[in-house]
Amino acid sequence: MSSAISTRTTESGATMYGLIERLYPICRSITGAGVAETLDIISQQIPLEIHEIASGTAVFDWTVPKQWTIRDAFVKNSRGERVIDFHAHNLHVVSYSCPINTCLRLAELRPHLYSDPEHPDWIPYRTSYYREDWGFCLAHSALQALTDDDYTVCIDSTLEDGKLIWGECFIPGAISDEIVISTHICHPSLANDNLSGIAVSVELAKGLLAATGPHYSVRILFIPGTIGSIVWLATNVERLRTIRHGLIAVNLGDPGHLHYKRSRRGRAEIDRVVEYVLHRRKDDFAVIDFSPYGYDERQFCSPGINLPFGCLSRTPYGQFPEYHTSADNMDLVKPEALEHSLGAYIEIIRLLNRNGRFQNLQPMCEPQLGKRGLYASIGGRSDAKERQMAMLWVLNFSDGDHSLLDIAERAGIDFDVIADAAEILTQHALLARCKGANP
Ligand code: ZN
């Protein structure tokens, strides 16, 4: 276990683990019954708006795919035994396989079988979303055990015009400007990639719904990967102006430490706040620069969109050996890792809500703090000197150009001490919060 996380399992860690356990058996894909069932379970926990778009709809350079339904899939040997069985593990069928019902020799079947010789007991996860094809995934050891035989090959699936659906949880704040958290919901029985992101997002939503007076509105997206974010962006072009900060929430349950992948902009407020929070938490973490690969940051940070979206995960995309295999299961995710990830998200949103630019309303020389009782207000505290310095820093740099985070970093004083000072000074009519986005 990494030193990055405590071994204490609290109630929310267990709750998130429980939700992953419940969602794990469902065969999800980018469309179809598995996504609907997943959204239904989420909607039992938080208010969720379900949206849909018809197959065939053009979205930017893409087309909403047909809806996939899978009922059964197997390969039977000549003795009638299922040597590959979808009902034993849903990773056995290549996601989006078209229907097939035929009899094949092993040599004919072989090009449709996928295994991973490096991990001979794990079933790999494969998809065929944008090319009509069919196939099976199996452990390499099972593949090697197949003898030259006549095999009955059946995939009982349907690919037909239908719809793509996604869910949104909207939590209104004092202003309509939004923080967007996006997580993908399209993977079948894979626990870390993507159920951990779903579980942390659900628990985060519960906490935000219970909070009083948040500054920003928060929108949490539960969308199929890639096509879901493209659909969402294409159908929300008008809303993009109001999005101030975004995070892609993925891989949040493995024992690795937190990784923050910066937005394409690199030094956006979300980038600075996440890095500040990770530094302050004093656990191991890593920061990586943006690259046009990985999860849905690829879409949110495409050049025509260029929203300030980072990706906060534990072990990043593709970098854990269990990634996209049957070993990404309930043993890989840990309640304490989920809890630790949730804590980081809560802290980041709290800081984003507190951060702002202010205007000093008495900028001609220093205002007289003593006559307003401002020295007395902090007099009894052991950190009175630091809090007094925080007031002076906030008054001096609240010129409308500097955010509280700018001031905290420049002063070398903890952000919350600076934000507390801004709050007191605002109460005494010495400061006013500026409208509009922080620079
Ligand atoms: Zn994935």
Boltz pocket constraint, residues with backbone or C-beta under 6 A from the ligand:
constraints:
  - pocket:
      binder: B
      contacts: [[A, 187], [A, 193], [A, 324]]
      max_distance: 6.0
